[in-house]
């Protein structure tokens, strides 16, 4: 085939690539044909290949990655066919990786439009300007069958942070750093009404105080664990981290920044709140763990590349990943959801535990249609989705929890996936999908923790101590717990979901604090129209999952049942 001479009318629609403009967006012009566009092409797993369940722990991450590539990576022939097609259209192939199944390319808007039958334009939606496209891409059939995603043609911000920011605190307003200044632990079976009786208003807490409330193991600090944090903007300063960790009385953890695509550690932006929240919560709870922050941009390509890079990083070999970014499922293309979930399945095979925020705007997830939406990537069956609770009775003798719902549009995310089926290990009673689809789906979240700004996590951001709430705080909270458990068990936790859901009912009360009061419905607000929600109840629910986690209880359960550590996914 000569360069670019395949007939467009002989191509087939790549249906998983279908893209809609952002809600309210309008096209304002064409893209300059000479605009340089970097792309990530994701290729299918080799035909007949399947993910191995035994690569984790067999040698180094590099060796495990090689085994994974041999069993379920890209077929060299598939890479060759796709690369040949790209070069025939004048597209520069920068690199390819069989384990990650990606081909990184660089091209122009004109060449990309010709190769993929893409109609590119400039769009505006409110204060967001982006390069976008509409409809489906098209490829020759022999190429289309080998390609799972083409990411980067559309550079809209795909994901958003999930946090609620409080006002700065003066030095006099900062509480005692000592964890002993709060009750020893949340007490099971205490009614929130009883806990609230006579209790003062909740106050912001240091991360170690929250960890104490959830009985995180003592005597360990995360030695041997590496926590990866995915950030799609913002940055941190080493001197500010040193100040914060000195304030909370722990050794400053090792923090390393990794730049992915055009991302980098660039403090001074709005996303600094997220970056510092994630690092400081993880580091305060598990100061012995190494923290590696992967910076990229918030497009679907940037997010995917950061996640895939972290999972397959043989140099830093993270055993835990914390993510606090996401968006409603239907805001993603089917191709993006597919390859994100596939790379998260790679993480499970490599023994990496991934936590993510479930969202901060109730069952509607800040969509504009009044329907229920699960957040993604929280709805992936290969990730631990973290919902939010409100602590009741902090600073009193009894502490309880209810579903986090401020009643003004801020509330824990959660619901039933419209994109992913119920995993076989999630054998729990679930409510019907509020969208009345008639289809069962993956339930979100899996676990929950303190997310209310009233008892928010005190962090230092750009010279100011302030509380931050939201499910963005819960993901690093439990990533820190995973690091403590890693050290205590002398082993990574791996794919944690089958283990959590596999805990016998008769002992689950020692591990989970069942939260039975509240819901995640939201009224009309700046985030979207009124949306009905799901109600909390006994057992798993679509507000707080299995409940909040008792750290010592989970450690005891994992120690008592070695089978949980090797539970199949």
N, C-alpha and C positions, 0 to 999 in steps of 0.2 A: 504494500500500500504506500503510495507516495505521500509526502507531507500534507496532512490535512485534507486529503481528497476523498475520505469516506463520505458516502452520501447521507446527509441528515435524515432523509426520508426512510433510510434503512435502519435507523437507530430505534431502540426500544426505550420506553419511559422507565426511569429509575424511580419507582413509585414511592419508596421510602424517603426520598429527598424532598417531597412536596413541602413547600414553604408558603406561609401566609405573611402579609405585612403585620407589623405591630398594630394593636388596636388603635384606631384613630390616626394611623400614619397616612401621609400623602406623598406621592412621588413628586419631587421637585426638579428632577433633571436626570440626564444620563451620566454615566461614569466615564471619565476620560479614558479612552481606549489604551493609553500608555501607562495607566496606573499599575504599579507593581503590586501583585497579590501573592502572598505565600499561602500555600494550601497543604492540608494533611489529607492524604488518601488512605483510607483504612481498607485492608484486603481481608477476605474471609479466612477462616481457619482452613487448614488443609483438608481436602475432602476425605471423609472417613476418620478424621482425627477427633479426639475427645480429650477433655481436660483430665490430666492425671490427678489423683488424690494423694499422691505420696511424694511429691517433689519437695514440699516444705520440710526443712530440717535435714535434708540430705545434702550436706556440704554447704558451700557458700551460696549467697544469692545469685552470683554469676553462674555457678554450676546448676542451681535449681532453674534459673532462667533458660539455660541451654536445654535441660530436660523438657521444660515446658515448650520451648520452641520446636523441639523434635517431635513432641506428641501432638501439639495443638497450635503451633505457630502458622505462619503463612507458607504455602507451598512455593518453592523457588520458581516453578513454572508460572504460577499466578503472578508473582512479582514481575517476572520477565515480560509477560503478556501486557500487563498494565503499564509498565515502564516504556515498553515499545510504543504503545498507543500515545502516551504522553509526549514522547520525543518526536513522533510523527507530526504532532501538532505544535512543535517548537517550544514545548514546555520543558524547562530545566529540571532534571531530577537531582536534588541536592543530596539525598541519602535515603536508604531503606533499611528496615529493621524487621527481620523475620519473627523475632519473639514478640515484639509489640504489634506486628502486622501493619506497619505504617510505611508509607512513602512520602517523604517531605519534598515538596516541589516549590519552584518559584516561577512565576509567569506574569503576563500582563492581562489586563481586563479583556482586551480584544481576543487574545489567544484562549483564555479560559472560556469566554463566551462561545467561541467556535468549537472547542473540544467537548463542551458539556451541554451545548444548546441552552445556555443560560442567558436570561434577559436581566442584565444588571442595571440598577438605577440608584439614584440618591434619594433618600427618604427622610422625612421629618415626622416625629411623633412627640408632641409636646416640646420639651427641651432636649430631646434625644435626636441626633442626626446620625445616620448610618448608611453604609453601602448595603443594599439589599437585593433580593430577587424574589420572584413569585413563581408558583407552579412547580413542575417537576423537571429535573435534569434528564438528559437523554444520552445514551451511550450505545455503541454497537453491542449486540447480544453477547458475543464472546467476551467482552470486557465487563459488561454490566453484571454478569453472573459471578464475577470474581471480586467485585467492589461492594463493600458494605456501607461506606460513607465517603462523601467528599465535603470536607469541612474547611471553611475560610472564605468562600465566595461572599457570604453574608457576614458582616462584622458587627451586627447589632449586639448590645449588651444582653447576653443570654441569661445571666444569673445575677441575683442580688443577695446582699447580706441579710441575716435574720437577727437583728438586735434592736434593742430599745435603749436609748442613751439618756442618762440622767445629767443633772446640772453638776458643775464642779463642787467639790467639797473643800471647805477650809480645813486647816490643820486641826482646829478645835472640833470640827464635825467628824473627823475620822475616828472610828471606834478603836478600842484596844485590839492590837494585832493578835494577842494571845487567844488561841483556839479554845482555851478553857473558859472563855467568857460567854460561851453558848452552851446549851444543854448537851449532855453526852451523846445523845442520838435521838433520831425521830422515834417516837413510840408507836408501835403497832396497836391498832384497836382503839385509839383515842379519837373520839369524835372531834371534828374541827370546831364544833360549837363549844365543846368543853375546853379545847385548847385555847380558843379565843377569849374565853371568859376572864375578864380582868387583866388580860395581857396588854402590854403597851403596843403601840404601832410598830410594825416590823421595821428594821433598820438595815441598811446595806451591810454586807458581810465581806470579809476577806476570803479568798478561795479556800484557805486551809480551814476556816470555820465551817464552810459548806461541806468540805470533805469530812470533817468531824461529825457533822449532823448525819451524814450517810455512812458513818462507821467505816471509813476507808482504813485499810490495814496500817498499823504503825510498825516501826522498826525497819521499814524499807523505803527507798526513795526513788526507785525506778532505774537503778543501775543495770546496765546491759540492754536497756530498751532504747529504741530510736523512734521518736514521734515525728511523722511528716505532717506539715500543716499546708493546706492548699489555700493560697491567697490570690485574688484576681484584681489586685490594686493595692495601693498604700505601701506602707513600709514601717520600719522601726529604726531606732538609734541605739547603738550599744550602750552609750552612757546612760540613757534613760532606763534601759533594762537593768543596768547595774544599780541604779538608784532604787528602783522598785524592789528588786530582790533583797537589797540590804534593808529596806524598810520592813519587809515581811519576815526577815530573819532567816533566810535560806541562802545557801551558796548559789550564785548565778549559774544557771545551766549553760551548757555549750549550745549556742544558737548559730546556725549556718544558713545563709541565703543562697538559693539556687535560682538562676534566671532561666525561664523557659520562653521560647519564641521572643517576643519583644518586651516581656515583663522584666521586672527587676525590683530591688528594694529601694523604693522611692517614697520616703516619708514626706508628709505634708499635705496629703489628700484626705478626702472624706473617708476612705477605707482604712485609715490608720486605726480608728476605733476597733475595727474587726481584727486587724493584725495584732495589735497590742493585747486585746482581750484574749485571743487564742494563745499567744505565747505566754502571757503572764499567768493565766489560769493553769495551763499545762505545767509550766515551770514551777509555780508555787506548790503544786500538789506533788510533782515528781521531779525535783531538782536534779536528781541523778541521771535522768534520761537525757539523751542528746536530742535536740530539736532541730529539724531541718525544714526551712520554709521555702516552698516552691512558688515563685511569683510568676504569674502570667497575666493575660488580659481576660475580661469577662465574656468574650465571645464563646460560642460553642467550641470552636477550634482551640482557643487558648485554655479553656477549662479542661477539655479532653487531653490536650498535650501535657498539661501540668499533672493531671492525675495519672496518666499512663507513664510519664517519666518517673514519678515518685514510686509507683508500684514496681517498675522494672529497674530501679536505680541500684546497680550492683556496688557502687562506691559507698553509699550511705546505708543501704539495706534497711529501710524503715520496717518495723514490725507492727506499727500502729499509724493510722492516718486519721486526721481530724479535718472535717469539711464543714463550713458554716455558710455556704452559698447554695442557692437553688432557685427554682421557679416552678409554676404549675406545670404538670405533665404535658398538657396540650400546647404549651408554648414552645415545646421542643419538637423537632422533626423526629419521625420514626427512626430515621437512620442514626440520629444522635443518641436517642434512648438506647438503641440496640448496641452500639459500640461502647457506650459508657458501661452498660450492664456487662458486656463481654469482658471489658478490662477489669471491672470489679470482680468478675468470676476468676480472672487471672490472679487477683490479689488473694482471694480465698485459697486458690491452689498453692500459692507461694507462702501461705501462712500469715498473711497480713490482715489485721483487724481494722475495719474502717467504720468510723462514726460520722454521722452527719446530722445537721439540724433539720427538724421536721416542718419548720415554718412558723411565722409569728402572727398570722392574720386569720386564724380559725380555719374552719372547713373550706372556706372560699379561697384561701391562699392569695388574697389580693387580686383575684381575677375580676373581670368587669362584667360578668354575665349572671351573677347570682346563683351559679351552680356550685356544687362541691368539687374541689380539686385536691388531689394528693400532690405534695411537692416532690419534685425530682431533682437530685438523685435519691432522695429519701425513700422513694417507692421501689427502688431496685431491691430484689430479693437477696442481694449480696452485700448489703450495707446495714449497719445498726442505726435505725432512725430514732432520734432523740426528741421527745416531746417536752412540754413544760408544765410545771406545777407552781402553785403558790404556797408558801410556808405559812402556817397559821400558828400563832402562839410563840414565835421566837422570842427569846429573853424571858420566857416563863418556864415553869417546871415541866410542862407538857407541850409537845410540838406535833402538829399534824400537817396534812397536805390536802389540797383540793386542786382541781384542774385550773391551770392559769388562764384566766379570762378577765381582762380589765373592763369589759363592757363597752369599750369605745373603738373596737376594731382590732385591738391588740389581744391576741389569744393564741394558745398553742395550735399549731397545725395538726392535721391528722385526718384520716379517712380511708377510703377504699380505692385502690388503684384501678384506673380505667385501661391501663397499659400492660400490667403484669398479672399473671394468674397467681392463685394462692400457692405458695411453695408447700411442698409436702411436709416440711417440718413445722409449718404454722397451723397445727391442728388445734385451733381454738374456735370458740363460738364467735361469729362475727355478725354485725348488723347488716341489713341490706344497704346497698349503695344508695345514697340519697338521690342520685341522678336517675334512679329507677331503670338502670340498664338491664337488670335481670341477670347480670353476669357477676359471679364472685370474683374477687381480686385480692391481691396482696394487701394486707392491712398495715396501716401506718398510724402511730409509731410503734417501736418495739419496747422502749423503756422511756422514762421521763425523769426530770430533775428540776431543781429550783430555777425558774426563769422569770419570776416577777421582778420588775424593777425596784419595787419597794424593799425587797431583800436582795438587791442586785449585787453583782460581784465588783468589788472595788479594784480598779485598775488605774494605771498611770499612763495618760495619753497626752503627748505634746505639752508636758509641764503641769498638767492638771490631774489630780486624783478625782475620779468620778465613778458612780455606780453604772453598770451596764447590765441590762437584762435581756431576755429573749432566748430562744432555743439555740442561738449562736453560742451561748455560754455553756449549754449542756453538753454539746459535742466535745469540747476540750476538757470539760469536767470528767467525763467518762474515759476520754483518751488518757488522762492522767491516772485514773484508776487502773486502766489496762496496763500502764507501765509499772505500777506498783505490783500488780498481780504477776506480771512477767518476771520481775525479780524474785518474788516470793515463791513462784512455781518453777523458777529456773527454766522457763519455756515461754515462747510467745503463745498467745491465746488462739491465734488463727481465726478461722471462720466461726465467730462467736454465736451467731444466730441459732444454729441447730442445738448448741449447748444450752442457751438460755431457755428455749422452748422445750428442751428435753428434760429439764429439771422436774422431778416427780411432784405431783400436786401436793402430796403429803408433806413435802419439805419446802415447797416454794415460798411459804410465809417467812422462812428464815433468810431468804434471798431477796424477795420483792416485797415492797410495801404497797399493797393494793389500794388504789385511789378510787373511791366510789362516788365522789360528789363533784358536780359541775358538768359543763358541756363546752363545746367550742363553736357555738353559733355566734354570729357577729351581726351588729346592726349596720345600717348604712353609715359610711364614714369616708374620710379622704382616701381610704384604700379600696373602696368598691361598694357595691350595693349590699343590702342586707342578705345574709346567707344562712339558711338553717344549718345546724351542726349535729354532731354526734354526742350522745350522753355517756358519761362515765358510769361504770357499774362493776359488779363483782367479776373478777377475772380480767382477761384482756379486754380493752376497749380502745376506740379510735381517737381517744384524747391523750391517754397516758400509757398505752400499751400494757405491758405486764406490771407496770408500776415503777416506782423509784427503786434503786438498787442499794442493798445493804452490803457494803464492800467486804466486811469480814465474813458475812454469810456466804457470799459468792466464792470467796477464797476457800472456805471450809468445804463447800459443795464440790468445787473442782478438785480439791485434794482428796476428798472421800471417794469420788467416782472418777477414776482415771479414764473411764470410757467416755466421759464428756469431753476430755481433751482431744480425743480422736474421733468424735462423732462425725459421721459422714454428712456432707452437705446435701 
